[in-house]
Amino acid sequence: MKVAVIYASTTGNTEAMANAICEAVKAAGADVVFGTADSADKAAVAGCDVILLGSPAMGDEVLEDSMEEFYAGLESDLRGKKVGIFGSYDWGEGKWLCDWKDRLDGAGAAVAGEPLMVHLTPGDAELAQCKDWAASVIK
């Protein structure tokens, strides 16, 4: 199985989540395409069996700019693809992930599990939650 873990991070919180997720995916025996939204190869990501995308909440609970651009370019390739989303936030209630999930549904993606969100900096418990989430959504 080939799994993409692509993220955007501004403070390092979503990056820490992505690293934990990547670790769990590798531990499950999958081949991983790992990187940031501003440098990821869209074709390589689209060719994966499972795609895990992460973004912090920005401004009025929207995706970070580089993830918005990456996702917009990938969206038309997501029909029937298993896609999971994750991210970190400072305030709000998770609107950016709910909106993103709605976009995935509209694109015909097979949304894997519930979106995973962590408030601010993930500690040990949250990083364990990231690993558990990754293991469950790639099955």
N, C-alpha and C positions, 0 to 999 in steps of 0.2 A: 504494500500500500504506500502511496505517495501522499504526503500531507504538507500543505503550505501553511506557514505561520508568518503572517505579514502584519506589521504594526506601525503606528505612529506614536511618538511620545514627546512631550515637551518638558516634563519635569523628571522623567525616569520611572514614574510609577507604572505606566502601561508597559514600558520596556521590561521592568522586573516581572510583570505578569507574563509577558511573551516569553521570557527566558525560562520561567517555570513550566509554561505550557510546552515549549519546545523540548525541554528535558523529559517530560512525561511522554510526549509523542515518540521520542527516540527510544525511551525505555520500553515502549510497547512494540518496538521493532520496525517502525515505519521509516521510510526514507523521507527526509525533511528538506523542504525549500524554506529557508528562514531569512528574513530581512525586513528592512524598513520600506514603508510605502513609497518614499521618494526615490528608491533605487531598485525596487523589485521588478522583475521581468514578468509582465502581464501574461505572456504566452506560456511561460513555465508554470505560473500559478494556475492558469486556466486548465493546464494539463494534469493537475493533481486530482486525486480521488476525493480528498477532503480539503477544504479551505477554511482556515481559522484567521479571522481578521480582528485587529484591535485598534482602538482609538480612544484617546481621552475625550471627555466632554469639554467643548470649548464654547466661549461666549454664552449664548442663549441655548445651551445644550445642543450643540451641533458637532459633527465630526471635525477633527483637525484637518486643516487645508490639504496637506499632502495625502491623507487617507481619502478625503472626499474626491480628489482628483484621480487617485488610483482606482477607487471603487467605481466611479463613474465610467472609467475606461474598461472596467472588467464586467460591469453589470450585465451586459448583453450576452456574456459567455456563461452565466450562472444557472440557466434553466436546467433543472434536474440535478445540479451539483449539491453535494452536502456541504453546507457552510455554517460555521459557528462564529459568533461575535463576542467580543469582550472589551473591557475598558475600565478606566479609572475616572473618578470625578471628585470635585471638591464640594460642590453644593448641588441642589436640585434633587430629583427623584428618579433619574434614569431615562428621561424623555429621549435623549439622543440614541440610546440603544433600542427603545421601543420604536422610534421612527425608522431606525436602520433595519430592524426586523421587518417592519411593514414594507420597506423598499425591497428587501430580499424576497418576501412573499410575492410582491408584485412582479419581480423578475423571474419567478418560477423556481427559485432555489428551494432545496430541501433543507430547511433550517434545522440545524443539529442542536438539540437541547435548548435550554433557556439561555438568553444572553447572560454573560457573567460580568458583574461589575463589582469593583472594589473602591471603597472610599479612601481617598488620599494614598499614602504609602502602604503597600501591602507588607504586613508582618508575616511571621512564620505560619500562622493559622490561615491567612489569606493565600499565601503561596501554596500551601498544601491544598487549599480549595481549588486553586488554579490547576494543579496537577490532577486532582480528582475529576474536575470538569473536563480536562483534555482527554483523559483516559475514557470517560463515558461518551463523549461526542464523536470520537473517532471509531467507535465500534460499529 
